[in-house]
Amino acid sequence: MTGYRQLFRTPEFPPLLLSTAAHTAAQTAAGLALGTLVYRATGSPLLSAVSMFGPSLAQVLGATLFLSGADRLPPRTALAGLSLAFAAATALLAVPGLPVAAVFTVVLAQGLVAALGGGVRWGLLHEVLAKDGYLAGRSLFNMMSGLMQIIGYAAGGALVTALSPHLVLALAALLHAFAGVTARLGLTARPPRATGRPSVTATWRANALLWSSRPRRLVYLGLWLPNGLVVGCEALFVPYDPAAAGTLFACAALGMLVGDLTVGRLLPPAVRGRLATPLLLLLATPYAFFVLRPALPLAALCVAVASVGFGASLVQQERLMALTPPELSGQALGLHSAGMLTLQGVSAALAGTVAQLTSPATAMTVIALASITVTLTLAAAGRRRTGDTTADLAPTG
């Protein structure tokens, strides 16, 4: 199964895609509205960045406590319940006059439950599709995510300007509820992939097993660190240019869509497998030019070109699945998702702190250079492990 048309012939694929699309659009619009709301209230680049990407900071705790549920809970019930939980939390954020401290409490609670959602969703996708269909399926999901982000940021930015952030948050809550209903009605009642009850102990045991392999460790670090640092740059779009933040986010989503289409559909496997490091370097390098404080047209071009590099994650995920037993696929993908989002949240806080002390443009440049350094270091570590100068981020042995 390698064509996109074949994916839609799989009965559970369309409702899973639709539910995820609604969830992504809701998160995108809500993040922009919340970041704008907090920036208006506080004038702080740090608090604005953390409000948008704060749920990611709680992912590490959620991954430590709940991630065994990714393979031990019925997928349909888990996805529907998580979407409804997000709907309730987003509706609470839409209440006018909510104190900033309460906003961050809700944001962190969302992050805790989101850690489980990634493992359930991507584990189910891996189960629904044939083994050779996961890369094409994930590529299509990533492109859908890029499209929903373009729509979410464009529509959200327009609605925030024309109406209010509170109304955008209320609409996002309705989208989350729609995602939950779609999952409940459209997916099949599948049993859990693994036996046993979800527990903290089971989560720790499986995470330790996944982390025990050096090849998997290098793949995880490659998935988490360069990507997370670049999202720290994106977290500064609002303070960099408050009036054009929606445009910059939409350009980032457009670049990501192009990268996922190219890597997931157009490149042959022999070429694709060696592009992780070049794509990660592309992901960071254009942000280094923000030290020049480019005007909106050039800034938007840099953002779009950089985001093509997000296609590296498809190469890395394919490698991760080749290194992981099927019964741990959900938790392995959940650990990838939780770790990546956690590092994104940490990077958003780090970038916001640097911007607070210097400027958003300077902070974006510093974070981009850090991402480049990490990518080159991981590539060198992979080569030392295999003795192969063409090894790319993760060893093959």
Secondary structure, 3 states (H helix, E strand, C coil): CCCHHHHCCCCCHHHHHHHHHHHHHHHHHHHHHHHHHHHHHHCCHHHHHHHHHHHHHCHHHHHHHCCCHHHHCCHHHHHHHHHHHHHHHHHHHCCCCCCHHHHHHHHHHHHHHHHHHHHHHHHHHHHHCCHHHHHHHHHHHHHHHHHHHHHHHHHHHHHHHHCCHHHHHHHHHHHHHHHHHHHHHHCCCCCCCCCCCCCHHHHHHHHHHHHCCHHHHHHHHHHHHHHHHHHHHHCCHHHHCHHHHHHHHHHHHHHHHHHHHHHHHHCCHHHHCCCHHHHHHHHHHHHHHHHHCCCHHHHHHHHHHHHHHHHHHHHHHHHHHHCCCHHHHHHHHHHHHHHHHHHHHHHHHHHHHHHHHCCHHHHHHHHHHHHHHHHHHHHHHHHHHHCCCCCCCCCCC
